């Protein structure tokens, strides 16, 4: 088994390039409600994708599944779901839910016309995970580390891995037989916690999917720019080669990797807190 790679783009030519490079899912992001309020102060990419992009990308790709993240439950959720499915979405993702009632509504409205994927990214949803997972019709769950760490007011999103929160959620999902994944992954060799170490955590925890981070496109807005900035196929091959090596690891090697991640995360968080303390001392002078 290899991990399912998901890539966020609304450009049909880039989607086709990603498909040819071995990406498994193209991810169109329609979520806008509340996004700026949560992440506008961060160095994150806020989506400008639209419903029409679903049709455009759908017409271009052949093998990849097409996943569409809709908005959190609101007054127009029903029409969003219907239009996304009509335009060709294979998988619908619900973000920022906090209750079982929201999830039940989402699953019922999809009604088996597409796969349902929950983006578990709020502290409330994590606390209520058992009640939520009792709902029939959930096909898969992705743990959204970015909004979850913000919601928990942590210093760094990979604290969720190092402190065992991701372990806990994965155990709950595995016990229910629900497919799951978590977070995103940078290019091999990149990241505060190197991507290859995070990739090994996916195998230790039984994860089946991950989102390729923006380092795979470096903010390219068209295919020409993408090819100038990234050798997409080569970067995907690096992931697959690393997966082949990780699959041969013993449990002790997996645990050693996890312990290294904990050390890196703890040191990074100490640095972040030290910077905050120094800034506060400067402001209070």
C-alpha positions in Angstrom: 0.0 0.0 0.0 1.1 3.5 -0.8 -0.2 6.7 0.8 -2.8 8.6 -1.2 -1.3 11.9 -2.3 -3.7 14.9 -2.6 -2.8 18.1 -4.4 -4.7 21.4 -4.1 -5.2 23.2 -7.4 -8.0 24.7 -9.5 -5.8 25.0 -12.6 -6.8 22.2 -15.0 -3.4 22.0 -16.7 -1.5 21.8 -13.3 -4.0 19.1 -12.2 -3.2 17.1 -15.3 0.5 17.5 -14.7 0.0 16.3 -11.1 -2.0 13.3 -12.3 0.7 12.4 -14.7 3.3 12.7 -11.9 1.5 10.1 -9.7 -0.8 12.2 -7.6 -4.0 10.3 -6.6 -6.4 13.1 -5.9 -7.0 16.6 -7.1 -8.3 18.9 -4.3 -10.5 21.9 -5.1 -11.0 24.2 -2.1 -14.3 26.1 -2.0 -14.0 26.9 1.7 -14.2 30.7 2.4 -16.6 31.2 5.4 -14.5 32.0 8.4 -11.2 31.2 6.7 -9.8 34.7 6.8 -10.8 35.3 10.4 -8.9 32.1 11.4 -5.8 32.2 9.2 -5.6 35.7 7.7 -2.7 36.6 10.0 -0.7 33.6 9.0 1.5 32.8 6.0 -1.1 30.5 4.5 -2.8 30.3 1.1 -6.4 31.4 1.2 -8.4 29.8 -1.7 -9.9 31.6 -4.6 -11.4 28.4 -6.1 -15.0 28.5 -7.5 -17.7 26.0 -8.4 -16.9 26.3 -12.1 -13.4 25.0 -11.4 -14.9 21.6 -10.6 -16.2 21.2 -14.1 -13.0 22.5 -15.7 -10.7 20.2 -13.8 -13.1 17.3 -14.1 -12.9 17.5 -17.9 -9.1 17.4 -17.8 -8.3 14.6 -15.4 -8.8 10.9 -16.1 -7.4 8.7 -13.3 -7.4 11.0 -10.3 -10.3 11.3 -7.9 -11.7 14.8 -7.5 -12.1 16.0 -4.0 -14.0 19.2 -3.2 -13.9 20.9 0.2 -17.1 22.8 0.7 -17.9 25.5 3.3 -18.8 24.7 6.9 -22.5 23.9 7.4 -24.5 27.1 6.7 -27.8 28.1 5.0 -26.5 27.2 1.5 -24.9 23.9 2.3 -27.5 21.8 0.5 -27.1 23.7 -2.8 -23.3 23.6 -2.5 -23.4 19.8 -2.1 -25.8 19.3 -5.0 -23.9 21.5 -7.4 -20.5 20.1 -6.5 -21.8 16.6 -7.1 -23.5 17.6 -10.3 -20.2 19.1 -11.6 -18.3 15.9 -11.0 -17.0 15.7 -7.4 -16.0 12.2 -6.4 -15.4 13.1 -2.7 -16.9 15.9 -0.6 -15.0 17.2 2.4 -16.8 19.0 5.3 -14.5 21.4 7.3 -14.8 23.1 10.7 -17.7 21.0 12.1 -18.1 20.9 15.8 -21.1 18.7 16.4 -22.5 15.3 15.4 -25.6 17.1 14.1 -23.6 19.0 11.5 -22.0 15.8 10.3 -25.3 13.9 10.2 -26.8 16.6 8.1 -23.8 16.6 5.7 -23.8 12.8 5.3 -27.6 12.6 4.8 -27.5 15.4 2.2 -24.7 13.8 0.2 -26.9 10.6 0.3 -24.3 8.3 -1.1 -23.9 10.3 -4.3 -20.2 10.9 -3.5 -17.7 9.8 -0.8 -17.9 11.7 2.4 -14.7 13.0 4.0 -14.7 14.8 7.4 -12.0 17.4 8.0 -11.6 17.0 11.7 -10.0 20.3 12.7 -11.8 21.7 15.8 -11.2 20.9 19.4 -14.9 20.4 19.9 -15.1 17.8 17.2 -12.1 16.0 18.7 -13.7 15.9 22.1 -16.9 14.6 20.5 -15.2 12.1 18.2 -16.9 9.0 19.5 -20.4 10.5 19.1 -19.5 11.8 15.6 -18.1 8.4 14.5 -21.3 6.7 15.5 -22.9 8.3 12.4 -23.3 5.9 9.5 -22.1 6.9 6.1 -18.7 8.5 6.9 -16.3 7.2 4.4 -13.1 8.8 5.6 -11.7 11.4 8.0 -8.7 13.7 7.6 -7.2 15.4 10.6 -6.6 19.1 9.8 -3.5 19.9 11.9 -3.3 23.6 11.1 -6.7 24.7 12.3 -6.7 22.2 15.2 -3.4 23.6 16.6 -4.8 27.1 16.3 -8.0 26.1 18.0 -6.0 24.6 20.8 -3.8 27.6 21.0 -0.6 25.6 20.7 2.7 26.9 19.4 3.3 24.6 16.5 1.0 22.2 14.6 3.3 19.2 15.0 2.8 19.4 18.7 -0.4 17.5 17.9 1.8 14.6 16.7 4.5 14.8 19.4 2.0 15.0 22.3 -0.1 12.0 21.1 -3.3 13.8 20.0 -2.9 12.4 16.4 -2.2 8.9 17.9 -5.5 9.1 19.9 -7.6 10.1 16.9 -6.0 7.5 14.7 -6.8 4.8 17.2 -10.4 5.9 17.3 -10.7 5.8 13.5 -8.8 2.5 13.2 -11.2 0.9 15.7 -14.2 2.0 13.6 -12.6 0.8 10.3 -12.7 4.3 8.8 -10.1 5.4 6.4 -8.0 8.3 7.7 -5.1 10.6 7.1 -3.7 13.8 8.6 -2.0 17.0 7.7 0.2 17.9 4.8 3.7 17.0 3.8 6.5 19.2 2.3 9.0 18.0 -0.3 11.5 15.4 1.0 14.3 17.1 2.9 12.2 20.2 3.6 10.4 21.4 6.7 11.2 22.2 10.3 10.5 18.6 10.9 11.8 17.0 7.7 9.1 15.6 5.5 10.6 12.1 5.5 10.1 11.9 9.3 6.5 13.0 9.0 6.0 10.4 6.2 7.2 7.7 8.6 4.6 8.8 11.1 1.9 8.2 8.6 3.1 4.6 8.3 3.5 4.2 12.1 -0.1 5.4 12.6 -1.7 3.6 9.7 -2.6 6.8 7.8 -3.7 6.4 4.2 -3.7 9.9 2.8 -1.8 13.2 3.0 -2.0 16.6 1.3 1.0 17.8 -0.6 2.0 21.2 0.7 2.5 24.4 -1.2 6.2 23.7 -1.6 5.1 21.4 -4.4 4.0 24.4 -6.5 5.8 27.4 -4.9 2.8 29.6 -5.6 2.8 28.8 -9.4 -0.3 30.1 -11.0 0.0 28.2 -14.3 1.7 25.1 -15.7 4.6 27.1 -17.2 5.5 28.6 -13.8 5.1 25.2 -12.1 7.6 23.6 -14.5 10.0 26.4 -13.9 9.9 26.1 -10.2 9.4 22.4 -9.4 10.1 19.1 -11.0 6.8 17.7 -9.8 7.3 14.1 -11.0 10.7 13.9 -9.4 9.4 15.1 -6.1 6.6 12.5 -6.1 9.1 9.8 -7.0 11.2 10.9 -3.9 8.1 10.3 -1.7 7.4 6.9 -3.2 11.1 5.9 -2.9 11.1 7.0 0.8 7.8 5.0 1.3 9.5 1.9 0.0 12.3 2.3 2.5 10.0 3.0 5.4 7.9 -0.1 4.8 11.0 -2.1 5.6 11.5 -0.5 9.0 11.1 -2.4 12.3 8.8 -1.1 15.1 11.9 0.1 17.0 12.9 2.2 14.0 9.4 3.7 13.8 9.6 4.5 17.5 13.0 6.0 17.2 11.8 8.3 14.4 8.8 9.3 16.6 11.2 10.2 19.5 13.3 12.3 17.1 10.2 14.2 16.0 9.3 14.9 19.7 12.7 16.3 20.3 12.6 18.5 17.2 9.1 19.8 18.0 10.0 20.5 21.7 13.1 22.5 20.6 11.2 24.4 18.0 8.4 25.3 20.5 11.0 26.4 23.0 12.5 28.7 20.4 9.1 30.1 19.5 8.2 30.8 23.2 11.6 32.4 23.8 11.0 34.7 20.9 7.6 35.7 22.3 9.0 36.3 25.8 11.8 38.5 24.4 9.3 40.4 22.3 7.0 41.0 25.3 10.0 42.2 27.4 10.9 44.6 24.6 7.3 45.9 24.3 7.1 46.4 28.1 10.3 48.4 28.4 
